[in-house]
């Protein structure tokens, strides 16, 4: 509707009142206990027209369906799932949380219809009962050992917000040999970034050379990770805002899913 | 007098000036571009139009998905480009934004549009913005009433003046009532024209009509406002010249004096120039060929003025002449007027038909658009008036002109002329509506026959053409969001690869430049492109040019209704 503000006066200029837009939203009843420390997180993605989203991208590579990431507020814990979506668009994700506390839930959606980016995220919070002891963010070490596997970040990366960058890692097994990555959730490695405090999110993948469906498109820039030989990961980065970011680098080696956290500064 | 001549020279120069390319202001370019994702939050929005739109009449709203206003100030004209409006913004966060703009074209018609842009790098999914529905038109009852009063006063005043000086001269001293009627009509016009300009400016500026302090500086900012204020000045000039002419008039003399002729000439020039002003401030001045459109408009108004003013004059004469002189007076004036009326009716019809041909791009727009329908109403009223006029000519005139005119003839004339005045006044009212409506865009004439009429909502249309089966899709077919235009081409069940497919979009509800997009083959036989091309709610001509390899191109047209 058009409203004439500033009637009778000469100062104020007229304005137009615009109704709120209809948006994608997450329809969820939150966590339900399913026994033995297991919870079910059930949700549907509701489109602007009010109908649940039922059609998602399919095919090779990680850019398909729905990804669910639970990250604790202090960035100490992370759970990453690609749950199955039922025909009616509902998702029941069975999840075991490593520790109690408030978790931010990121539902990363790859709809069949481009919106106009290939994917988008919806967010919510869940609280896992129990005593929450927030941990301070560890300093920016360049090497982490997870279950005997050594993750090393090379060089001192100078990352800037909204500028594509590249991080080089090597992963070696307990015997010092180069780790052999196997495809997990469509990629050789997943790089999940959260900003400390605001929990801003960025997610990218590492795939084998010439793999399709692996390039993230963000802000017109294409971000691709690659792994051309065993033990080597090159991770494309494009984070939206400066600050301290926590990177969870995930890969599957020898049948085990490993998560190596790094702390990065972005100017 | 000299001023009248200067004015006439100015008016003549308007006639030969080149016609404008577009009837309405068109948004050519925006920064950020429509539906584009930008990583650095913009500090302002730039809108570049096809003409210098007045920032004080423009409203630009920039809202986030929640509907919160993000513009931090009113639109300003760019210091670099006069056709550019800049709107300052608050610091924007990541997300999607709707820009809704509304501006006033040089011809006084409001134009509007909407587009979205996103601030990234991760703006989230594009929301379904609700485009404000502005059923805004220059044809509101108040504006039409003010326009009607202006037209009626203008036509009646000039026609009465012509009647008073040309028809009633043999009476050797026409009744005072005729002069009173003339000054009354002129008074109505002199009051109605500025009131109309004020009301129209208030509507365009989205302000209250009593906000005079804000409105008066705006009156001359639009070409439309200037045109009508010029009309007011010409009417004042006409009033002065007419007063002098009437003061100098000596009806009892056999011949007019030189001074009287000069004053009369001045009044005729000023009156003629005044009749040109509505066309120069309206559609006629925006229609090509402009000289022809303006000439037809002037002839139409002049003929209408002679007819209407003469009829009112006859009624006043019949009412005001003493009973003893009434029949004799009418017997002199009615035959003189009928001759003039006949000529003016022919001129009225000819110029009206000519203007309709100029303004209507296709015959079908005569009954399919409100502009055409108003022409039908106006023409019907005029035809009914012409029927009454013919009865008058065939019955009342001979009865009055006979050797022994009967009082019944005067009564018949009174009734028929009264009916004619009402019908012609109705036609003037229809003209007030007509000149408030935008004429149908010329784009309609350029389009061939449509294969289908589609929308609102997602479009799927299957067309068989030249041995090819075309599956045309537009999704979601909504304004101000990226729309996916796709064509799947098959021939006897097999996909046709390597074709050139071009989609051309034409706004059908108002004049806008066409937009053409090449569709890329995304999979065998499927050609598609995402584009924010539908920038306005309304009817669009979607023309798909298909050029299969080695085959002459052919075109398929859909008429689409895009919703907000």
Interface residues (C-beta under 8 A of the other chain):
Chain A: X1 X2 X4 X6 X7 X8 X9 X10 X13 X14 X15 X16 X17 X18 X19 X20 X21 X22 X23 X24 X48 X49 X109 X111 X113 X114 X115 X116 X117 X120 X121 X162 X201 X202 X218 X219 X220 X221 X238 X240
Chain B: X35 X37 X39 X40 X59 X61 X63 X65 X66 X67 X69 X74 X94 X96 X98 X100 X102 X120 X121 X122 X123 X124 X125 X126 X127 X128 X129 X130 X132 X133 X134 X136 X205 X206 X207 X208 X210 X211 X213 X214 X475 X482 X484 X530
